[in-house]
Amino acid sequence: MKELKTYSKSAWFLILFGISSKPKEVSFQCTKCGEIFDTLSPQELEHYT
C-alpha cells in the first residue's frame, strides 16, 4: 500500500520553500495491482498529518 497525495498549487508553492502543507486529497493504492481502494473523506482529511 502507498499513499497518493494531491496538493493545491498554493500548497506546492509552500512546499518549495520547506513549509509543510496539508494535501487536498489522500488516496491509498495497492502496490501490486495499482488499484486505488480508499480515499480519505474531507472530515478525515482535517485530522490527517
mmCIF entry with sequence, helices, sheets and N, C-alpha, C, O atoms, coordinates in Angstrom:
data_MODEL
# 
_entry.id   MODEL 
# 
_entity.id                         1 
_entity.type                       polymer 
_entity.pdbx_number_of_molecules   1 
# 
_entity_poly.entity_id                      1 
_entity_poly.type                           'polypeptide(L)' 
_entity_poly.nstd_linkage                   no 
_entity_poly.nstd_monomer                   no 
_entity_poly.pdbx_seq_one_letter_code       MKELKTYSKSAWFLILFGISSKPKEVSFQCTKCGEIFDTLSPQELEHYT 
_entity_poly.pdbx_seq_one_letter_code_can   MKELKTYSKSAWFLILFGISSKPKEVSFQCTKCGEIFDTLSPQELEHYT 
_entity_poly.pdbx_strand_id                 A 
# 
loop_
_entity_poly_seq.entity_id 
_entity_poly_seq.num 
_entity_poly_seq.mon_id 
_entity_poly_seq.hetero 
1 1  MET n 
1 2  LYS n 
1 3  GLU n 
1 4  LEU n 
1 5  LYS n 
1 6  THR n 
1 7  TYR n 
1 8  SER n 
1 9  LYS n 
1 10 SER n 
1 11 ALA n 
1 12 TRP n 
1 13 PHE n 
1 14 LEU n 
1 15 ILE n 
1 16 LEU n 
1 17 PHE n 
1 18 GLY n 
1 19 ILE n 
1 20 SER n 
1 21 SER n 
1 22 LYS n 
1 23 PRO n 
1 24 LYS n 
1 25 GLU n 
1 26 VAL n 
1 27 SER n 
1 28 PHE n 
1 29 GLN n 
1 30 CYS n 
1 31 THR n 
1 32 LYS n 
1 33 CYS n 
1 34 GLY n 
1 35 GLU n 
1 36 ILE n 
1 37 PHE n 
1 38 ASP n 
1 39 THR n 
1 40 LEU n 
1 41 SER n 
1 42 PRO n 
1 43 GLN n 
1 44 GLU n 
1 45 LEU n 
1 46 GLU n 
1 47 HIS n 
1 48 TYR n 
1 49 THR n 
# 
_struct_asym.id          A 
_struct_asym.entity_id   1 
# 
loop_
_struct_conf.conf_type_id 
_struct_conf.id 
_struct_conf.pdbx_PDB_helix_id 
_struct_conf.beg_label_comp_id 
_struct_conf.beg_label_asym_id 
_struct_conf.beg_label_seq_id 
_struct_conf.pdbx_beg_PDB_ins_code 
_struct_conf.end_label_comp_id 
_struct_conf.end_label_asym_id 
_struct_conf.end_label_seq_id 
_struct_conf.pdbx_end_PDB_ins_code 
_struct_conf.beg_auth_comp_id 
_struct_conf.beg_auth_asym_id 
_struct_conf.beg_auth_seq_id 
_struct_conf.end_auth_comp_id 
_struct_conf.end_auth_asym_id 
_struct_conf.end_auth_seq_id 
_struct_conf.pdbx_PDB_helix_class 
_struct_conf.details 
_struct_conf.pdbx_PDB_helix_length 
HELX_P HELX_P1 AA1 LYS A 9  ? LEU A 16 ? LYS A 9  LEU A 16 1 ? 8 
HELX_P HELX_P2 AA2 PRO A 42 ? GLU A 46 ? PRO A 42 GLU A 46 1 ? 5 
# 
_struct_conf_type.id          HELX_P 
_struct_conf_type.criteria    ? 
_struct_conf_type.reference   ? 
# 
_struct_sheet.id               AA1 
_struct_sheet.type             ? 
_struct_sheet.number_strands   3 
_struct_sheet.details          ? 
# 
loop_
_struct_sheet_order.sheet_id 
_struct_sheet_order.range_id_1 
_struct_sheet_order.range_id_2 
_struct_sheet_order.offset 
_struct_sheet_order.sense 
AA1 1 2 ? anti-parallel 
AA1 2 3 ? anti-parallel 
# 
loop_
_struct_sheet_range.sheet_id 
_struct_sheet_range.id 
_struct_sheet_range.beg_label_comp_id 
_struct_sheet_range.beg_label_asym_id 
_struct_sheet_range.beg_label_seq_id 
_struct_sheet_range.pdbx_beg_PDB_ins_code 
_struct_sheet_range.end_label_comp_id 
_struct_sheet_range.end_label_asym_id 
_struct_sheet_range.end_label_seq_id 
_struct_sheet_range.pdbx_end_PDB_ins_code 
_struct_sheet_range.beg_auth_comp_id 
_struct_sheet_range.beg_auth_asym_id 
_struct_sheet_range.beg_auth_seq_id 
_struct_sheet_range.end_auth_comp_id 
_struct_sheet_range.end_auth_asym_id 
_struct_sheet_range.end_auth_seq_id 
AA1 1 LYS A 2  ? THR A 6  ? LYS A 2  THR A 6  
AA1 2 GLU A 25 ? GLN A 29 ? GLU A 25 GLN A 29 
AA1 3 ILE A 36 ? THR A 39 ? ILE A 36 THR A 39 
# 
loop_
_atom_site.group_PDB 
_atom_site.id 
_atom_site.type_symbol 
_atom_site.label_atom_id 
_atom_site.label_alt_id 
_atom_site.label_comp_id 
_atom_site.label_asym_id 
_atom_site.label_entity_id 
_atom_site.label_seq_id 
_atom_site.pdbx_PDB_ins_code 
_atom_site.Cartn_x 
_atom_site.Cartn_y 
_atom_site.Cartn_z 
_atom_site.occupancy 
_atom_site.B_iso_or_equiv 
_atom_site.pdbx_formal_charge 
_atom_site.auth_seq_id 
_atom_site.auth_comp_id 
_atom_site.auth_asym_id 
_atom_site.auth_atom_id 
_atom_site.pdbx_PDB_model_num 
ATOM 1   N N  . MET A 1 1  ? 0.843   -1.164 0.000   1.00 0.00 ? 1  MET A N  1 
ATOM 2   C CA . MET A 1 1  ? 0.000   0.000  0.000   1.00 0.00 ? 1  MET A CA 1 
ATOM 3   C C  . MET A 1 1  ? 0.896   1.236  0.000   1.00 0.00 ? 1  MET A C  1 
ATOM 4   O O  . MET A 1 1  ? 1.916   1.285  0.686   1.00 0.00 ? 1  MET A O  1 
ATOM 5   N N  . LYS A 1 2  ? 0.493   2.223  -0.778  1.00 0.00 ? 2  LYS A N  1 
ATOM 6   C CA . LYS A 1 2  ? 1.175   3.514  -0.726  1.00 0.00 ? 2  LYS A CA 1 
ATOM 7   C C  . LYS A 1 2  ? 0.144   4.625  -0.773  1.00 0.00 ? 2  LYS A C  1 
ATOM 8   O O  . LYS A 1 2  ? -0.955  4.463  -1.304  1.00 0.00 ? 2  LYS A O  1 
ATOM 9   N N  . GLU A 1 3  ? 0.530   5.758  -0.204  1.00 0.00 ? 3  GLU A N  1 
ATOM 10  C CA . GLU A 1 3  ? -0.353  6.921  -0.172  1.00 0.00 ? 3  GLU A CA 1 
ATOM 11  C C  . GLU A 1 3  ? -0.090  7.783  -1.396  1.00 0.00 ? 3  GLU A C  1 
ATOM 12  O O  . GLU A 1 3  ? 1.060   8.043  -1.752  1.00 0.00 ? 3  GLU A O  1 
ATOM 13  N N  . LEU A 1 4  ? -1.159  8.219  -2.032  1.00 0.00 ? 4  LEU A N  1 
ATOM 14  C CA . LEU A 1 4  ? -1.059  9.164  -3.137  1.00 0.00 ? 4  LEU A CA 1 
ATOM 15  C C  . LEU A 1 4  ? -1.653  10.475 -2.652  1.00 0.00 ? 4  LEU A C  1 
ATOM 16  O O  . LEU A 1 4  ? -2.846  10.555 -2.360  1.00 0.00 ? 4  LEU A O  1 
ATOM 17  N N  . LYS A 1 5  ? -0.821  11.497 -2.569  1.00 0.00 ? 5  LYS A N  1 
ATOM 18  C CA . LYS A 1 5  ? -1.279  12.790 -2.053  1.00 0.00 ? 5  LYS A CA 1 
ATOM 19  C C  . LYS A 1 5  ? -1.389  13.783 -3.193  1.00 0.00 ? 5  LYS A C  1 
ATOM 20  O O  . LYS A 1 5  ? -0.520  13.847 -4.063  1.00 0.00 ? 5  LYS A O  1 
ATOM 21  N N  . THR A 1 6  ? -2.463  14.557 -3.183  1.00 0.00 ? 6  THR A N  1 
ATOM 22  C CA . THR A 1 6  ? -2.684  15.610 -4.168  1.00 0.00 ? 6  THR A CA 1 
ATOM 23  C C  . THR A 1 6  ? -2.683  16.943 -3.434  1.00 0.00 ? 6  THR A C  1 
ATOM 24  O O  . THR A 1 6  ? -3.402  17.130 -2.452  1.00 0.00 ? 6  THR A O  1 
ATOM 25  N N  . TYR A 1 7  ? -1.858  17.871 -3.932  1.00 0.00 ? 7  TYR A N  1 
ATOM 26  C CA . TYR A 1 7  ? -1.739  19.183 -3.301  1.00 0.00 ? 7  TYR A CA 1 
ATOM 27  C C  . TYR A 1 7  ? -2.260  20.264 -4.232  1.00 0.00 ? 7  TYR A C  1 
ATOM 28  O O  . TYR A 1 7  ? -2.239  20.108 -5.453  1.00 0.00 ? 7  TYR A O  1 
ATOM 29  N N  . SER A 1 8  ? -2.728  21.363 -3.647  1.00 0.00 ? 8  SER A N  1 
ATOM 30  C CA . SER A 1 8  ? -3.149  22.523 -4.436  1.00 0.00 ? 8  SER A CA 1 
ATOM 31  C C  . SER A 1 8  ? -1.900  23.258 -4.924  1.00 0.00 ? 8  SER A C  1 
ATOM 32  O O  . SER A 1 8  ? -0.794  22.994 -4.453  1.00 0.00 ? 8  SER A O  1 
ATOM 33  N N  . LYS A 1 9  ? -2.083  24.180 -5.866  1.00 0.00 ? 9  LYS A N  1 
ATOM 34  C CA . LYS A 1 9  ? -0.940  24.940 -6.389  1.00 0.00 ? 9  LYS A CA 1 
ATOM 35  C C  . LYS A 1 9  ? -0.299  25.785 -5.299  1.00 0.00 ? 9  LYS A C  1 
ATOM 36  O O  . LYS A 1 9  ? 0.925   25.898 -5.244  1.00 0.00 ? 9  LYS A O  1 
ATOM 37  N N  . SER A 1 10 ? -1.110  26.377 -4.434  1.00 0.00 ? 10 SER A N  1 
ATOM 38  C CA . SER A 1 10 ? -0.547  27.195 -3.352  1.00 0.00 ? 10 SER A CA 1 
ATOM 39  C C  . SER A 1 10 ? 0.224   26.325 -2.357  1.00 0.00 ? 10 SER A C  1 
ATOM 40  O O  . SER A 1 10 ? 1.216   26.777 -1.783  1.00 0.00 ? 10 SER A O  1 
ATOM 41  N N  . ALA A 1 11 ? -0.217  25.093 -2.148  1.00 0.00 ? 11 ALA A N  1 
ATOM 42  C CA . ALA A 1 11 ? 0.493   24.184 -1.250  1.00 0.00 ? 11 ALA A CA 1 
ATOM 43  C C  . ALA A 1 11 ? 1.852   23.815 -1.834  1.00 0.00 ? 11 ALA A C  1 
ATOM 44  O O  . ALA A 1 11 ? 2.838   23.730 -1.101  1.00 0.00 ? 11 ALA A O  1 
ATOM 45  N N  . TRP A 1 12 ? 1.914   23.595 -3.149  1.00 0.00 ? 12 TRP A N  1 
ATOM 46  C CA . TRP A 1 12 ? 3.205   23.296 -3.789  1.00 0.00 ? 12 TRP A CA 1 
ATOM 47  C C  . TRP A 1 12 ? 4.160   24.465 -3.632  1.00 0.00 ? 12 TRP A C  1 
ATOM 48  O O  . TRP A 1 12 ? 5.358   24.260 -3.436  1.00 0.00 ? 12 TRP A O  1 
ATOM 49  N N  . PHE A 1 13 ? 3.659   25.670 -3.714  1.00 0.00 ? 13 PHE A N  1 
ATOM 50  C CA . PHE A 1 13 ? 4.488   26.861 -3.522  1.00 0.00 ? 13 PHE A CA 1 
ATOM 51  C C  . PHE A 1 13 ? 5.112   26.844 -2.122  1.00 0.00 ? 13 PHE A C  1 
ATOM 52  O O  . PHE A 1 13 ? 6.305   27.109 -1.972  1.00 0.00 ? 13 PHE A O  1 
ATOM 53  N N  . LEU A 1 14 ? 4.311   26.535 -1.103  1.00 0.00 ? 14 LEU A N  1 
ATOM 54  C CA . LEU A 1 14 ? 4.815   26.465 0.270   1.00 0.00 ? 14 LEU A CA 1 
ATOM 55  C C  . LEU A 1 14 ? 5.834   25.342 0.433   1.00 0.00 ? 14 LEU A C  1 
ATOM 56  O O  . LEU A 1 14 ? 6.848   25.511 1.109   1.00 0.00 ? 14 LEU A O  1 
ATOM 57  N N  . ILE A 1 15 ? 5.562   24.197 -0.189  1.00 0.00 ? 15 ILE A N  1 
ATOM 58  C CA . ILE A 1 15 ? 6.461   23.046 -0.098  1.00 0.00 ? 15 ILE A CA 1 
ATOM 59  C C  . ILE A 1 15 ? 7.824   23.381 -0.703  1.00 0.00 ? 15 ILE A C  1 
ATOM 60  O O  . ILE A 1 15 ? 8.851   22.936 -0.190  1.00 0.00 ? 15 ILE A O  1 
ATOM 61  N N  . LEU A 1 16 ? 7.847   24.153 -1.778  1.00 0.00 ? 16 LEU A N  1 
ATOM 62  C CA . LEU A 1 16 ? 9.115   24.550 -2.405  1.00 0.00 ? 16 LEU A CA 1 
ATOM 63  C C  . LEU A 1 16 ? 10.008  25.326 -1.443  1.00 0.00 ? 16 LEU A C  1 
ATOM 64  O O  . LEU A 1 16 ? 11.233  25.290 -1.563  1.00 0.00 ? 16 LEU A O  1 
ATOM 65  N N  . PHE A 1 17 ? 9.399   26.028 -0.490  1.00 0.00 ? 17 PHE A N  1 
ATOM 66  C CA . PHE A 1 17 ? 10.157  26.798 0.492   1.00 0.00 ? 17 PHE A CA 1 
ATOM 67  C C  . PHE A 1 17 ? 10.335  26.042 1.809   1.00 0.00 ? 17 PHE A C  1 
ATOM 68  O O  . PHE A 1 17 ? 10.778  26.620 2.802   1.00 0.00 ? 17 PHE A O  1 
ATOM 69  N N  . GLY A 1 18 ? 9.997   24.764 1.820   1.00 0.00 ? 18 GLY A N  1 
ATOM 70  C CA . GLY A 1 18 ? 10.198  23.939 3.004   1.00 0.00 ? 18 GLY A CA 1 
ATOM 71  C C  . GLY A 1 18 ? 9.123   24.070 4.061   1.00 0.00 ? 18 GLY A C  1 
ATOM 72  O O  . GLY A 1 18 ? 9.320   23.657 5.204   1.00 0.00 ? 18 GLY A O  1 
ATOM 73  N N  . ILE A 1 19 ? 7.988   24.641 3.691   1.00 0.00 ? 19 ILE A N  1 
ATOM 74  C CA . ILE A 1 19 ? 6.885   24.809 4.636   1.00 0.00 ? 19 ILE A CA 1 
ATOM 75  C C  . ILE A 1 19 ? 5.893   23.666 4.435   1.00 0.00 ? 19 ILE A C  1 
ATOM 76  O O  . ILE A 1 19 ? 5.461   23.402 3.313   1.00 0.00 ? 19 ILE A O  1 
ATOM 77  N N  . SER A 1 20 ? 5.538   22.997 5.514   1.00 0.00 ? 20 SER A N  1 
ATOM 78  C CA . SER A 1 20 ? 4.597   21.879 5.431   1.00 0.00 ? 20 SER A CA 1 
ATOM 79  C C  . SER A 1 20 ? 3.215   22.364 5.022   1.00 0.00 ? 20 SER A C  1 
ATOM 80  O O  . SER A 1 20 ? 2.805   23.475 5.357   1.00 0.00 ? 20 SER A O  1 
ATOM 81  N N  . SER A 1 21 ? 2.515   21.519 4.301   1.00 0.00 ? 21 SER A N  1 
ATOM 82  C CA . SER A 1 21 ? 1.164   21.845 3.869   1.00 0.00 ? 21 SER A CA 1 
ATOM 83  C C  . SER A 1 21 ? 0.332   20.576 3.824   1.00 0.00 ? 21 SER A C  1 
ATOM 84  O O  . SER A 1 21 ? 0.842   19.501 3.510   1.00 0.00 ? 21 SER A O  1 
ATOM 85  N N  . LYS A 1 22 ? -0.950  20.705 4.140   1.00 0.00 ? 22 LYS A N  1 
ATOM 86  C CA . LYS A 1 22 ? -1.838  19.543 4.086   1.00 0.00 ? 22 LYS A CA 1 
ATOM 87  C C  . LYS A 1 22 ? -2.249  19.278 2.644   1.00 0.00 ? 22 LYS A C  1 
ATOM 88  O O  . LYS A 1 22 ? -2.487  20.215 1.882   1.00 0.00 ? 22 LYS A O  1 
ATOM 89  N N  . PRO A 1 23 ? -2.332  18.021 2.271   1.00 0.00 ? 23 PRO A N  1 
ATOM 90  C CA . PRO A 1 23 ? -2.814  17.696 0.930   1.00 0.00 ? 23 PRO A CA 1 
ATOM 91  C C  . PRO A 1 23 ? -4.313  17.946 0.826   1.00 0.00 ? 23 PRO A C  1 
ATOM 92  O O  . PRO A 1 23 ? -5.021  17.950 1.833   1.00 0.00 ? 23 PRO A O  1 
ATOM 93  N N  . LYS A 1 24 ? -4.795  18.156 -0.411  1.00 0.00 ? 24 LYS A N  1 
ATOM 94  C CA . LYS A 1 24 ? -6.237  18.344 -0.588  1.00 0.00 ? 24 LYS A CA 1 
ATOM 95  C C  . LYS A 1 24 ? -6.940  17.010 -0.800  1.00 0.00 ? 24 LYS A C  1 
ATOM 96  O O  . LYS A 1 24 ? -8.165  16.923 -0.711  1.00 0.00 ? 24 LYS A O  1 
ATOM 97  N N  . GLU A 1 25 ? -6.148  15.958 -1.085  1.00 0.00 ? 25 GLU A N  1 
ATOM 98  C CA . GLU A 1 25 ? -6.719  14.619 -1.243  1.00 0.00 ? 25 GLU A CA 1 
ATOM 99  C C  . GLU A 1 25 ? -5.649  13.580 -0.939  1.00 0.00 ? 25 GLU A C  1 
ATOM 100 O O  . GLU A 1 25 ? -4.486  13.751 -1.304  1.00 0.00 ? 25 GLU A O  1 
ATOM 101 N N  . VAL A 1 26 ? -6.048  12.498 -0.267  1.00 0.00 ? 26 VAL A N  1 
ATOM 102 C CA . VAL A 1 26 ? -5.152  11.378 0.003   1.00 0.00 ? 26 VAL A CA 1 
ATOM 103 C C  . VAL A 1 26 ? -5.878  10.102 -0.393  1.00 0.00 ? 26 VAL A C  1 
ATOM 104 O O  . VAL A 1 26 ? -6.974  9.819  0.090   1.00 0.00 ? 26 VAL A O  1 
ATOM 105 N N  . SER A 1 27 ? -5.247  9.334  -1.285  1.00 0.00 ? 27 SER A N  1 
ATOM 106 C CA . SER A 1 27 ? -5.791  8.049  -1.712  1.00 0.00 ? 27 SER A CA 1 
ATOM 107 C C  . SER A 1 27 ? -4.789  6.963  -1.357  1.00 0.00 ? 27 SER A C  1 
ATOM 108 O O  . SER A 1 27 ? -3.597  7.231  -1.201  1.00 0.00 ? 27 SER A O  1 
ATOM 109 N N  . PHE A 1 28 ? -5.274  5.747  -1.233  1.00 0.00 ? 28 PHE A N  1 
ATOM 110 C CA . PHE A 1 28 ? -4.420  4.615  -0.909  1.00 0.00 ? 28 PHE A CA 1 
ATOM 111 C C  . PHE A 1 28 ? -4.457  3.635  -2.073  1.00 0.00 ? 28 PHE A C  1 
ATOM 112 O O  . PHE A 1 28 ? -5.528  3.217  -2.514  1.00 0.00 ? 28 PHE A O  1 
ATOM 113 N N  . GLN A 1 29 ? -3.263  3.272  -2.570  1.00 0.00 ? 29 GLN A N  1 
ATOM 114 C CA . GLN A 1 29 ? -3.140  2.449  -3.767  1.00 0.00 ? 29 GLN A CA 1 
ATOM 115 C C  . GLN A 1 29 ? -2.376  1.170  -3.443  1.00 0.00 ? 29 GLN A C  1 
ATOM 116 O O  . GLN A 1 29 ? -1.377  1.196  -2.724  1.00 0.00 ? 29 GLN A O  1 
ATOM 117 N N  . CYS A 1 30 ? -2.853  0.064  -3.975  1.00 0.00 ? 30 CYS A N  1 
ATOM 118 C CA . CYS A 1 30 ? -2.180  -1.221 -3.841  1.00 0.00 ? 30 CYS A CA 1 
ATOM 119 C C  . CYS A 1 30 ? -0.900  -1.187 -4.677  1.00 0.00 ? 30 CYS A C  1 
ATOM 120 O O  . CYS A 1 30 ? -0.933  -0.794 -5.843  1.00 0.00 ? 30 CYS A O  1 
ATOM 121 N N  . THR A 1 31 ? 0.226   -1.596 -4.088  1.00 0.00 ? 31 THR A N  1 
ATOM 122 C CA . THR A 1 31 ? 1.492   -1.571 -4.820  1.00 0.00 ? 31 THR A CA 1 
ATOM 123 C C  . THR A 1 31 ? 1.623   -2.737 -5.797  1.00 0.00 ? 31 THR A C  1 
ATOM 124 O O  . THR A 1 31 ? 2.461   -2.692 -6.697  1.00 0.00 ? 31 THR A O  1 
ATOM 125 N N  . LYS A 1 32 ? 0.817   -3.772 -5.635  1.00 0.00 ? 32 LYS A N  1 
ATOM 126 C CA . LYS A 1 32 ? 0.896   -4.926 -6.536  1.00 0.00 ? 32 LYS A CA 1 
ATOM 127 C C  . LYS A 1 32 ? 0.037   -4.749 -7.782  1.00 0.00 ? 32 LYS A C  1 
ATOM 128 O O  . LYS A 1 32 ? 0.509   -4.956 -8.899  1.00 0.00 ? 32 LYS A O  1 
ATOM 129 N N  . CYS A 1 33 ? -1.231  -4.364 -7.589  1.00 0.00 ? 33 CYS A N  1 
ATOM 130 C CA . CYS A 1 33 ? -2.139  -4.279 -8.737  1.00 0.00 ? 33 CYS A CA 1 
ATOM 131 C C  . CYS A 1 33 ? -2.390  -2.847 -9.202  1.00 0.00 ? 33 CYS A C  1 
ATOM 132 O O  . CYS A 1 33 ? -2.894  -2.639 -10.306 1.00 0.00 ? 33 CYS A O  1 
ATOM 133 N N  . GLY A 1 34 ? -2.045  -1.850 -8.371  1.00 0.00 ? 34 GLY A N  1 
ATOM 134 C CA . GLY A 1 34 ? -2.229  -0.455 -8.756  1.00 0.00 ? 34 GLY A CA 1 
ATOM 135 C C  . GLY A 1 34 ? -3.622  0.094  -8.509  1.00 0.00 ? 34 GLY A C  1 
ATOM 136 O O  . GLY A 1 34 ? -3.896  1.251  -8.827  1.00 0.00 ? 34 GLY A O  1 
ATOM 137 N N  . GLU A 1 35 ? -4.504  -0.720 -7.947  1.00 0.00 ? 35 GLU A N  1 
ATOM 138 C CA . GLU A 1 35 ? -5.883  -0.275 -7.705  1.00 0.00 ? 35 GLU A CA 1 
ATOM 139 C C  . GLU A 1 35 ? -5.948  0.671  -6.506  1.00 0.00 ? 35 GLU A C  1 
ATOM 140 O O  . GLU A 1 35 ? -5.330  0.422  -5.472  1.00 0.00 ? 35 GLU A O  1 
ATOM 141 N N  . ILE A 1 36 ? -6.705  1.758  -6.659  1.00 0.00 ? 36 ILE A N  1 
ATOM 142 C CA . ILE A 1 36 ? -6.954  2.674  -5.548  1.00 0.00 ? 36 ILE A CA 1 
ATOM 143 C C  . ILE A 1 36 ? -8.150  2.126  -4.787  1.00 0.00 ? 36 ILE A C  1 
ATOM 144 O O  . ILE A 1 36 ? -9.244  2.002  -5.339  1.00 0.00 ? 36 ILE A O  1 
ATOM 145 N N  . PHE A 1 37 ? -7.940  1.797  -3.520  1.00 0.00 ? 37 PHE A N  1 
ATOM 146 C CA . PHE A 1 37 ? -9.006  1.144  -2.771  1.00 0.00 ? 37 PHE A CA 1 
ATOM 147 C C  . PHE A 1 37 ? -9.624  1.998  -1.677  1.00 0.00 ? 37 PHE A C  1 
ATOM 148 O O  . PHE A 1 37 ? -10.609 1.583  -1.065  1.00 0.00 ? 37 PHE A O  1 
ATOM 149 N N  . ASP A 1 38 ? -9.072  3.190  -1.411  1.00 0.00 ? 38 ASP A N  1 
ATOM 150 C CA . ASP A 1 38 ? -9.687  4.052  -0.403  1.00 0.00 ? 38 ASP A CA 1 
ATOM 151 C C  . ASP A 1 38 ? -9.212  5.480  -0.602  1.00 0.00 ? 38 ASP A C  1 
ATOM 152 O O  . ASP A 1 38 ? -8.101  5.718  -1.076  1.00 0.00 ? 38 ASP A O  1 
ATOM 153 N N  . THR A 1 39 ? -10.060 6.425  -0.237  1.00 0.00 ? 39 THR A N  1 
ATOM 154 C CA . THR A 1 39 ? -9.742  7.851  -0.270  1.00 0.00 ? 39 THR A CA 1 
ATOM 155 C C  . THR A 1 39 ? -10.275 8.464  1.016   1.00 0.00 ? 39 THR A C  1 
ATOM 156 O O  . THR A 1 39 ? -11.379 8.143  1.455   1.00 0.00 ? 39 THR A O  1 
ATOM 157 N N  . LEU A 1 40 ? -9.484  9.351  1.620   1.00 0.00 ? 40 LEU A N  1 
ATOM 158 C CA . LEU A 1 40 ? -9.932  9.995  2.852   1.00 0.00 ? 40 LEU A CA 1 
ATOM 159 C C  . LEU A 1 40 ? -11.064 10.968 2.567   1.00 0.00 ? 40 LEU A C  1 
ATOM 160 O O  . LEU A 1 40 ? -11.042 11.693 1.571   1.00 0.00 ? 40 LEU A O  1 
ATOM 161 N N  . SER A 1 41 ? -12.056 10.976 3.454   1.00 0.00 ? 41 SER A N  1 
ATOM 162 C CA . SER A 1 41 ? -13.159 11.932 3.350   1.00 0.00 ? 41 SER A CA 1 
ATOM 163 C C  . SER A 1 41 ? -12.664 13.300 3.818   1.00 0.00 ? 41 SER A C  1 
ATOM 164 O O  . SER A 1 41 ? -11.620 13.381 4.464   1.00 0.00 ? 41 SER A O  1 
ATOM 165 N N  . PRO A 1 42 ? -13.391 14.377 3.505   1.00 0.00 ? 42 PRO A N  1 
ATOM 166 C CA . PRO A 1 42 ? -12.984 15.710 3.979   1.00 0.00 ? 42 PRO A CA 1 
ATOM 167 C C  . PRO A 1 42 ? -12.853 15.781 5.509   1.00 0.00 ? 42 PRO A C  1 
ATOM 168 O O  . PRO A 1 42 ? -11.976 16.474 6.023   1.00 0.00 ? 42 PRO A O  1 
ATOM 169 N N  . GLN A 1 43 ? -13.719 15.069 6.228   1.00 0.00 ? 43 GLN A N  1 
ATOM 170 C CA . GLN A 1 43 ? -13.644 15.065 7.688   1.00 0.00 ? 43 GLN A CA 1 
ATOM 171 C C  . GLN A 1 43 ? -12.363 14.365 8.159   1.00 0.00 ? 43 GLN A C  1 
ATOM 172 O O  . GLN A 1 43 ? -11.702 14.838 9.084   1.00 0.00 ? 43 GLN A O  1 
ATOM 173 N N  . GLU A 1 44 ? -12.016 13.245 7.528   1.00 0.00 ? 44 GLU A N  1 
ATOM 174 C CA . GLU A 1 44 ? -10.794 12.530 7.888   1.00 0.00 ? 44 GLU A CA 1 
ATOM 175 C C  . GLU A 1 44 ? -9.560  13.344 7.506   1.00 0.00 ? 44 GLU A C  1 
ATOM 176 O O  . GLU A 1 44 ? -8.551  13.325 8.211   1.00 0.00 ? 44 GLU A O  1 
ATOM 177 N N  . LEU A 1 45 ? -9.647  14.052 6.395   1.00 0.00 ? 45 LEU A N  1 
ATOM 178 C CA . LEU A 1 45 ? -8.526  14.846 5.910   1.00 0.00 ? 45 LEU A CA 1 
ATOM 179 C C  . LEU A 1 45 ? -8.189  15.991 6.864   1.00 0.00 ? 45 LEU A C  1 
ATOM 180 O O  . LEU A 1 45 ? -7.029  16.392 6.958   1.00 0.00 ? 45 LEU A O  1 
ATOM 181 N N  . GLU A 1 46 ? -9.184  16.519 7.568   1.00 0.00 ? 46 GLU A N  1 
ATOM 182 C CA . GLU A 1 46 ? -8.939  17.585 8.544   1.00 0.00 ? 46 GLU A CA 1 
ATOM 183 C C  . GLU A 1 46 ? -8.006  17.122 9.656   1.00 0.00 ? 46 GLU A C  1 
ATOM 184 O O  . GLU A 1 46 ? -7.255  17.926 10.208  1.00 0.00 ? 46 GLU A O  1 
ATOM 185 N N  . HIS A 1 47 ? -8.046  15.831 9.989   1.00 0.00 ? 47 HIS A N  1 
ATOM 186 C CA . HIS A 1 47 ? -7.227  15.281 11.073  1.00 0.00 ? 47 HIS A CA 1 
ATOM 187 C C  . HIS A 1 47 ? -5.980  14.577 10.551  1.00 0.00 ? 47 HIS A C  1 
ATOM 188 O O  . HIS A 1 47 ? -5.222  14.009 11.337  1.00 0.00 ? 47 HIS A O  1 
ATOM 189 N N  . TYR A 1 48 ? -5.758  14.605 9.253   1.00 0.00 ? 48 TYR A N  1 
ATOM 190 C CA . TYR A 1 48 ? -4.606  13.937 8.642   1.00 0.00 ? 48 TYR A CA 1 
ATOM 191 C C  . TYR A 1 48 ? -3.337  14.741 8.888   1.00 0.00 ? 48 TYR A C  1 
ATOM 192 O O  . TYR A 1 48 ? -3.330  15.960 8.714   1.00 0.00 ? 48 TYR A O  1 
ATOM 193 N N  . THR A 1 49 ? -2.271  14.072 9.289   1.00 0.00 ? 49 THR A N  1 
ATOM 194 C CA . THR A 1 49 ? -0.991  14.760 9.481   1.00 0.00 ? 49 THR A CA 1 
ATOM 195 C C  . THR A 1 49 ? 0.067   14.162 8.624   1.00 0.00 ? 49 THR A C  1 
ATOM 196 O O  . THR A 1 49 ? 1.212   14.611 8.651   1.00 0.00 ? 49 THR A O  1 
# 
